[in-house]
Amino acid sequence: MDQKDPITRRQFLGYSTGIGVAATLAGLLPAWAREPYGLAGDLAARTPGEPIDLWVRRQNLDFGGRTGRVLAVNGTVPGPLVRLREGEDATIRVHNELDEDTSVHWHGILVPFEMDGVPGVSYPGIRPGETFTYRFRIRQSGTYWYHSHTGLQEQLGHYGPLVIDPAGPDPVSYDREHVVVLSDWTFANPYRVLARLKKKSDYYNFQQRTLAELFRDGASGGWGAAFRDRLDWGRMRMSPTDIADVTGYAYTYLVNGRAPEASWTGLFAPGERVRLRFINAATMSYFNVRIPGLPMTVVQADGQDVKPVETDELQIAVAETYDVVVRPQEDRAYVVFAEAMDRSGYGCGTLAPRPGMTAPVPDRRERPLRTMIDMGMDMGDMALPGMETTKAGLGGMAGMDHGSGGMPGMAHMPMDGADSMKQEAGPVVARHGPDTHGPGNVSVAWVQRNRLGEPGTGLENAGHRVLVYTDLRRRAADFDPRPPEREVELHLTGNMERYVWGFDGKKFSEAEPIPFRLGERLRLTLVNDTMMEHPIHLHGMWMELENGHGERIPRKHTVSVKPAERLSVLISADAPGRWAFHCHLLYHMEMGMFRVVRVASGAGADA
């Protein structure tokens, strides 16, 4: 990436030498800042246990020909690749050269809670001009990342990749690797972006349905259904095009810090097995990732080895990581295409045998629409009083009182029993009990369902293989066979009109910590009562996603919960302390979708 504040590689290494760690930082220079063209596997040697220094400072960087003011780590966005080895004792010194507090959280890494890097939860943060030294033993391997957990600094570029090599032989065979960091950048002040969302939650949605689409739908599906569908969405004051809060109107989508116009390139030799370590370090953007002409074999999810599964496309939620292996045979370039889930933009890179080669970039596909299933209303034969449902849209809902600013009237619909379950020909569905979430929630998924086998928004009719959560099977035989001692249910809630988010209708400021008993095995059930995806991240412990594979269910640090979805994870509460638990959509977290999990001996003991 070009830098407006002039600093050459030689100058940077000279600066590093001044603090006695030139060799370490040379090895940590990000792949996209090194020649030739991103050989991420060709890193300088580093002795395990040797200290690492990270410097956080403001500077100007170039994004697609425009200058942005960033919070850079060691002079780049993303920050340098931190490469560690399983079993080593890591020492990482973070130097704050800002005029404000900062922090670094090691996303997905099992550390003592004092080293977790969350201000106000695990430590006070790093004051201006001060240095904080993180020390922890590396207990795992895989692809992870790090980022600030202070305010909205992550949106300003304070993040970077982290790779941990296994202590023994790697179960994945490959000849070359590239780290591929996906992210979103806005030239606007992030707090101004948030203020606009609070005033008008669809401020950035310029993909609303048009009059031409009404005529098209009327001609193909009938005018009555088309008009009824528009009227019903209007009464709810919701939009079926509400896929992402912040869109390509405000975002430049980056691959390894480069805008599409300055495409990052990773090299290969035909016939090589190339490992791509995908990291979604975006603030608010899900990506649909594909490499036209190259099938991808998924070998790792969230840093954990999984049984290989071949696919043509995958949807990667904010904060997730996926490792894939590709084997290009031809002497030509391939595009790495990361399309924003709402199709408002894309990031891209290139895999090529030689520098300077390019590949055609696919056209963006038609933007997706929310459905009755996303609204928690596709009842089938479970119709509720006063409501007729159809597969075509929201027709027949005119008799319902949706009120203003959402669907509060739904909270008063009569129900027979609470959370009764029914098995249909498709996935398990559940009926929602009485809504007790209060004013912090304006919608309820009256029908929740298991959506783990669905490919994700916009990929339902992709026409090729798409990775789904039910494809994931853990590779290691290390499952904790204890049955859960108890169950905890949390509802993901929000008020779009006020742009307030939370769990069980409460913002972080209104909620008490969630108590876990040290050593217990528990089941956590997440119910999404909103019409948006939420990537839910638990610090300090694994979540084992109950996707139907028994002792091979995958471990994840971040689980994407689809609209109106009900899913469960198993947790072994083996990490004493206070741990953050939150939605990883940064503006949702900032607006309240954040809790503290307290792990201690005894149900109510303080950590």
Secondary structure, DSSP 8 states (H G I E B T S, - for coil): --BSS---HHHHHHHHHHTT-HHHHHHHS-GGGSTTT--TT------TT--EEEEEEEEEEEETTEEEEEEEETTBSS---EEEETT-EEEEEEEE-SSS-B--EEET----GGGS--BTTTB--B-TT-EEEEEEE----EEEEEE--STTGGGGT-EEEEEEE-SS--SS--SEEEEEEEEEE-SS-HHHHHHHHHH-TTTT------HHHHHHHHHHH-HHHHHHHHHHHHHHT--TT---SS-TTT-EEEETTB-GGG-EEEE--TT--EEEEEEE--SS--EEEE-TT--EEEEEETTEEEEEEEESEEEE-TT-EEEEEE---SSS-EEEEEEETTSS-EEEEEEESSTT---------------TTTTT---TT---TT----SSSSTT-TTS---SSS-GGGGG---SSSS-EEE-SSSEEEE------GGG-----SEEE--TTS--TT-TT-SS-B--GGG--BSSS-------SEEEEEEEEEETTTTEEEETTB-GGG---EEEETT-EEEEEEEE-SSS-EEEEESSS-EEE-SS-GGG--EESEEEE-TTBEEEEEEE----EEEEEEESSHHHHHTT-EEEEEEESSTT---
